[in-house]
Amino acid sequence: MKMKLKLAERFVLLGLLPKEGNFATLKVVRQLKESLSLTEDEIKHYEVKQVAKENGDVQLTWNTEKAKTDKEFEFGEFSVDMLKAKLRKLEEDSKLEEKHFTVYEKFVENKEDGK
């Protein structure tokens, strides 16, 4: 399944990936991390910076105007099913956050940019 994602959506998906699972799951997770993560060129292009917060956390910032562009990704059936299941679980538990909205539409409702 091909899907266009904005920079922020890539970060949201990276945050949804499981930290544990069986070997097959971990292998797919590793591939997704490599695919969705930023390259050095993208870090420069989007002007990504790490900003330390007062509580010790680190926050990423980027040029929001440049980040409006989409990049196409190819997702296998296993990856799509895994991400759908995670998003559906968040929905069932009423734990979806605003940041999940567009990826929920794309993966669960199969809507591309509100279409």
Beta strands, then each sheet from edge to edge (+ up, - down):
strand 1: 2-5
strand 2: 49-52
strand 3: 58-61
strand 4: 71-74
sheet 1: 1+ 4-
sheet 2: 2+ 3-
end
